[in-house]
């Protein structure tokens, strides 16, 4: 089974982990060990030290075609970093096809007031935005508010929690055609099969959460799920490849 991981990070964090993946080579070695072919990657500096530092570290991935870069966004309200237009010029020039946000850590609200123009650009260009549930100030209420205000935004929600959160995210899947979920922290027995049977497989992307999570359990979950092989291939690889390929520059 080919695997394209939507949620992997590298770099030395401010809080050491048991298995630090300090370099791109270390990340690739771990991917090889786990059987992961490609990954959409961010640098831990982007969340833990400074978004600009993390974005600059993406240059280290240019010689690693298996590692696809993502850019960390920041609203321009306090005159930090790029303006919205400059950010899009940068990601177009660098052919970066995904953006990440850490609003709780970086002390802003991911909403129309703080980020409206930037979210509108992401929507117009179909650039996927990856955000962990833990980064929304109001958790699920924040996710609902964001999708209500930007119903065509391509949002990929990661790290939804180890207990079943279906009552929260299934209405979003039904109501918003550009709302997607990463499989990291899908850990309830039968959850993947139930989701695919009820809602299809097009809205799920394989995510490991490396280096914070061990990928083995999530890989086994997809490989052994009682779902069609077509669904396994889509979740493990094809859905993410399609999302990145449809960015409309």
N, C-alpha and C positions, 0 to 999 in steps of 0.2 A: 504494500500500500504506500503510494507516494504521499508525503506529508509536507504541507506548507503552513508553517506556524505563524499565526497572526500576532503573537504577543510574546516577544523574547527581548531580553535586555542584556547588556554587557557593561563592564566597568566596575571599578571598586566603589562601593557605596560608603556612605558615612557610618552606617551600621554594618559591620562585617557579617557575612553569611557563611554557613559551613562550607559551601562550595562556590567561592567567588569566581566569576568568569570575567577576568580583568580585561582581556583583549578579544579582538575579533577571532583570532586563531583559537583561543580557548573556547569560545562559543561554538565554533565550527567543530572542534573536537568533541564537545558534549553532544552536539547534534548528530554527529556520526555515531557516537555511542548509543544514542536513542533511536536512530533510524529516521531522523528528520532531514528532508532533502533541502528545503529552503525556509527562510524565516524573514518576517517583517520586524525590523529591529529598532530599538531606541537605546540611548545611552543613559545610564543611571544618573549621570551628572545633570541631565535635563530636569529631573524631578528633585534630586537631593542637594544640588549645589546651585545651579542656575540654568535657566532654559537656554540662554545663549551659549553657555559652555557646552551643554549637551548637544545642541545643534551643530556646533563647530566640530565636535568629535565624530559626527557622521562622515566626515571626510575620510576617516580611517577605513571605511567600508568600500571605497571605490574600487579596490582591487579584489573584492570578494563578491563575485556575481551571485553567489547563493544567498547573500544577505542584502535585503532590500531596505533602503533607508526610510525613516519617517521623521517628520519635523515636528517639534513641539511649539504650539502656538501660545501667544500671550496677547491679551487685549492692549491696544495702544493708548489706553486712557491715561496712563502715567508716563507716557513718552519713553517707554522702554522698548528697545529692539526695533523691529521693522514696523512700519505702518502696514495696514492691511494690504494695500496695493504692492508694497515692496516685498511682503511675504510671498505673495503669489508670483511676483516676478522671480523671486529666488527659487521657489520650488519648481516653477516651470523650467528655468534655466538648468537646474540640477536634476530635472526629471524625477522629483520626489513625488510619490503618488498617494501618500497618506499623511495625516496630521494627528497628533496626540495632544491631549489637554489634561492638566493636573490642577483643576481650579481650586480645590480645597487646599492642597499643599501650597499653591502659589497665591492664595488669598484674593480670589476674584470670583464672581458669579458667572457661570456659563449660561447667560440669558440674553434676551434681546437688548437690554439696556447696556450691558457691558460689552457685548460681543456681537451685536446685531449685524453690522456691516460685514464682519469677517465670516459669520455663520451664513450670511446670504451668499457670499462668494463661494464658500465650500459647497453650498447647495447647487449653485449655478454650474459649477465645474464638476460636480459629482465626485468631489474628493472625499473619501471616507474619513470620518473623525472617530478615533478610538479613545474611549474614556472608561475608566474603571468605575463601577458603581460606588465604590468607597470614596471617590473624588467628588461626588455630588454633595453639596451642603445638606440638602434635604433628602438624600438617598433617592428612593423611587419617586417621590413627589417632584424632585428636581428633574428627573428623566421625563416624567409626564409633561411637565411644563415646557421643557425644551422641545419635545416633539409636537406639542400642541401649537407652539409658536413657529416652528420650522418643520412642517409636516413632510417635506420632501428632502430634508437633510439625510445624508447617508451616515447614520450613527451605528457604530459597532460597540456594544456594551460588553465590557470584560469584567472578570472577577465578581460574578453576581452572588457568590456565597455558597457554602457547601450544602446547606439545606435547600430543599425545593423552593424556588421563588416563582413558580409557574403562574400563580394567581396574579402576580405583578406583571410579568413580562408577556404572557400570552395575549392580553388585550392590546399591547403595543405591537406585537407581530401582526395581529389581525387588522389593526387600524392604520398602520403606517408601512407602506411597501418598501421603504428604505431603512427600516430598523432591523439590525442584525445582532446576533449574540455570539460571543466566543464560548467555546466549550470548557474553558478553564473554570473550575469549581462546579461543573456539572457532576455531582457526586451522589445524587440520590438514586437508589436502585430503580431501574426501569425508566428513568427520566428521559433518556435519549430516545428510546423506542416510542414512548408515549408522545413525545414532541413530534417526531417524524410521522407517526401514524395520524396525528390530528392536524398538523400544520405544514407538513412537508419538510424537505431537507434544505431548501434554498437559502434559508436565513441563518444557518449555522456555519461558523468558521472554527476550524481547529485552532486552539490556543493552549500553550503550555504554561505561560507565566514564568518561564525561565528568567532568572535563576531562583526565584522565590518559591516555585513549586517544582516538584519532580514530574517530568513529562510522562513517565512510564504508565501511570494509572489512566491518564487521559487517552493515551494511544491505545491501550488495551480496551478501554471503554468503547472506542469507535470500532476497533477491529472485531470485537466479540459481540457487539450489539446485534440484536435480532431485527435487523433492518436490511433492505436490499443492498447489493453491492454498489449499485449506482449511487445510493445515498451515502455510503461510506466514502466513495471516491470524491463526491462533491464536497462533503464536510471536511475531509482530510486535505484536499488540495484545490479542487476546481472552483469553489465558490469565492475564495480569496483571490485566485488568479483572475477571475472574471471581474471582480470589483476593481482591482488595480488596473486592469486593462481598459475599463470603460471610462476612466477619467478623461474629461473632455477639454483638452487644452485648446 
